Amino acid sequence: MHKTTHYRWGIIGCGDVCEIKSAPAYQQVAGFELLAVMSRSLAKAQDFAQRHGVPKAYDNAQALINDPDINAVYIATPPDSHHEYALQVAQAGKVCCVEKPMALDFKQCVEMQQAFELQGLPLFVAYYRRSLPVFNQIKQWLIDEEIGQVRHIDWQYIRPPSDIDLSRTANWRTQKEIAKAGYFEDIASHGLDLMTFLLGKVKQAQGVASNQQGLYSAYDAVAASLLFESGVTGTGHWNFAASSQVDKVLIIGQHGQISFSIFDEIPAELTTADKYITQAMLKNSPIQGDFVQAMAEHLNGLTTHPSMAQSGAHTNWVMDEILSQAE
């Protein structure tokens, strides 16, 4: 573990996630400083830097990674570049956080994980829902066996196509060469990762996928079944060609159930024969604030971060298994 107490971050990618969800958090956490940003468009990087008070702007990722003033790098690009950039960051001997999903497939994830392990460096993966209070409360309910032993988990996520989809406008989330299952890999990865956070590792997964609308090259419908190492079973279906929007998770237990949403701001509910408890879906602004704070605590040896390379890679393995028969 590095003994550094001050981390000067460079961010590769200046998209919406960085703009709203993450970059401000790196400026708010004690011991963290946002020193540089990079975009393939220098004008875009300079605009971001000016608006956010960031000293340096780059249009070359390697130049940012090799900047001697930077000792930590956040990779906030689409997943097809995560593997390449992460290996460069490891080679440069710097701390790294990579956006989710961790990479294009499990094999790439393992190579990334091994590269940082060889350097004795941490690799964080931005599954920030593991750090949100509501999901930690749900995890505590499960630890306390508030609903008895867990039997099954089910997640239903459906939504209509967006205006961008209908216009057939280019979007990395719908390009099969970047995300073969489209929005599933962007959206479902969050929930699948959260399932393993709550219930432990998956030992068996299978699924089917289809392109039902023909609006883009990636799949727009996926259904899956899971078996966790604990013996808990799981199911999920994700459809991006529906008429309405639903986001509901149900955990069925021996003595009750827990229902909640992954993305919608509705309370989580715990129901048994003799109790009914709710937990508000409170989200700090920026939403990655708790996640980034937890990174600082990990780097200072105070806690172990909940989302690192091993768990991020496992989530990719689950997705690979689900999609393995849909080639």
Secondary structure, DSSP 8 states (H G I E B T S, - for coil): ------EEEEEE--SHIIIIIIHHHHHHSTTEEEEEEE-SSHHHHHHHHHHHT-SEEES-HHHHHT-TT--EEEE-S-GGGHHHHHHHHHHTT-EEEE-SS-SSSHHHHHHHHHHHHHHT--EEE--GGGGSHHHHHHHHHHHTTTTSSEEEEEEEEE----HHHHTT---GGG-TTT-TTTHIIIIIHHHHHHHHHHH--EEEEEEEEE--S-SSSS--EEEEEEEETTS-EEEEEEESS-SS-EEEEEEEESSEEEEE-SSS---EEEEESS-EEEE-----SSTTHHHHHHHHHHHTTSS--SSBHHHHHHHHHHHHHHHTT--
